[in-house]
Amino acid sequence: MNTTIQQINNLIEFRQAVYQTGLASNQDALFELLDALIERPHADCAAEISMSPLFRRKWGSLYKAVETGQVNEGALATLFVDQVPKTGVQVYPLDSTMWAHPAARTLTGMVYSPSPTRALKRHSIVQGHEYSVDRNQTSKGI
């Protein structure tokens, strides 16, 4: 069992590795954007994210970071997988979300799936695109 100090050091090392190997350009702005997104996960717009105290730049740099920043997906995937404990039972609850397209008859890849309906206060079946874990990534061992 790790002590609190060891856990904090592991977190610091992980964050430093994300910054150094996971972000290729506009690292500072992208890293602050990640922190702001963690702090405000339910932000309604980019301006709200840019108002986070963790995003210390002007709001325009948020857009620049998204437009011109580069992310090394392979390095990030490796960093994330390395965080998974190697011993003991691991439980991974997954969620999927439906983006309903009831009138879009010509879109490809649509499925029927249950989706919460606030107006009815229950789940209903809708036609649309389902967002979840990428099956191609899971087959690669990620």
C-alpha positions in Angstrom: 0.0 0.0 0.0 1.4 3.4 -1.0 1.6 6.2 1.5 0.0 9.5 0.8 3.4 11.0 0.0 4.1 8.2 -2.5 0.7 8.7 -4.1 1.3 12.5 -4.4 4.7 11.9 -6.0 3.2 9.4 -8.4 0.6 12.0 -9.4 3.3 14.6 -9.9 5.4 12.2 -12.0 2.3 11.2 -14.1 1.4 14.9 -14.8 5.0 15.6 -15.7 5.0 12.7 -18.1 1.8 13.8 -19.7 3.3 17.3 -20.2 6.6 16.0 -21.6 5.5 13.1 -23.8 1.8 13.4 -24.3 1.6 17.0 -25.5 3.7 18.0 -28.6 3.0 21.6 -29.3 1.3 24.4 -27.3 2.1 22.3 -24.2 1.5 25.0 -21.6 -1.9 26.0 -22.9 -3.1 22.4 -23.5 -2.0 21.4 -20.1 -3.8 24.3 -18.4 -6.8 23.5 -20.6 -6.8 19.9 -19.3 -6.6 21.2 -15.7 -9.5 23.6 -16.4 -11.6 20.8 -17.9 -11.0 18.6 -14.8 -12.0 21.5 -12.6 -15.1 22.4 -14.6 -16.3 19.2 -16.2 -19.8 20.5 -16.9 -18.8 23.8 -18.5 -21.4 25.0 -21.1 -19.0 26.8 -23.3 -15.3 27.5 -24.0 -15.5 30.9 -22.4 -16.6 29.3 -19.1 -13.6 26.9 -19.2 -11.3 29.8 -19.9 -12.6 31.5 -16.7 -11.3 28.7 -14.6 -8.5 29.8 -12.2 -6.5 26.9 -13.5 -6.5 28.4 -17.0 -4.2 31.4 -16.5 -4.1 32.6 -20.1 -6.4 34.9 -22.1 -9.4 33.2 -23.5 -8.1 33.4 -27.1 -5.2 31.0 -26.2 -7.8 28.3 -25.4 -8.9 28.3 -29.1 -5.3 28.5 -30.3 -4.4 25.5 -28.1 -7.3 23.4 -29.5 -6.6 24.5 -33.1 -2.8 24.2 -33.3 -1.9 22.0 -30.2 -0.8 18.5 -30.9 -1.4 15.4 -28.7 0.7 12.2 -28.8 -2.2 9.7 -28.4 0.2 6.7 -28.3 2.2 8.1 -25.5 -0.9 9.1 -23.5 -2.4 5.7 -24.0 0.8 4.1 -22.7 0.9 6.4 -19.7 -2.8 5.7 -18.9 -2.3 1.9 -19.2 0.8 2.1 -16.9 -1.5 3.5 -14.2 -3.6 0.3 -14.0 -2.6 -1.8 -11.0 -0.9 -5.1 -12.1 -2.3 -7.2 -9.2 -5.7 -7.8 -7.7 -9.2 -7.7 -9.3 -9.8 -4.7 -11.6 -13.4 -3.4 -12.2 -14.1 -1.1 -15.1 -17.6 0.4 -15.2 -18.3 1.7 -18.7 -21.0 4.1 -19.9 -22.2 4.9 -23.3 -24.2 7.9 -24.5 -26.7 8.1 -27.4 -26.8 11.1 -29.7 -30.3 10.8 -31.0 -31.0 11.4 -34.7 -34.6 10.3 -35.1 -35.2 12.1 -38.4 -31.8 11.4 -40.1 -32.7 8.4 -42.2 -29.6 8.5 -44.4 -26.8 8.7 -41.8 -24.6 5.5 -41.6 -23.8 3.7 -38.4 -27.0 4.4 -36.5 -28.3 2.0 -34.0 -31.4 1.7 -31.7 -30.5 2.0 -28.0 -32.0 2.9 -24.7 -31.5 6.5 -23.8 -32.8 8.5 -20.8 -35.7 10.8 -21.6 -36.1 13.6 -19.1 -39.6 14.5 -20.2 -40.8 11.0 -19.6 -38.6 10.4 -16.5 -37.7 6.9 -17.9 -35.6 5.3 -20.6 -36.8 5.0 -24.1 -35.4 3.5 -27.3 -34.0 6.0 -29.7 -32.2 5.8 -33.1 -28.8 7.5 -33.3 -25.1 7.2 -32.8 -23.8 5.6 -29.7 -20.6 6.9 -28.1 -18.6 4.6 -25.9 -15.1 3.0 -25.6 -13.5 2.6 -29.0 -13.6 -1.2 -29.6 -10.5 -1.0 -31.8 -8.5 0.4 -28.9 -9.7 -2.3 -26.5 -8.7 -5.0 -29.0 -5.2 -3.6 -29.0 -4.9 -4.1 -25.2 -5.5 -0.5 -24.3 
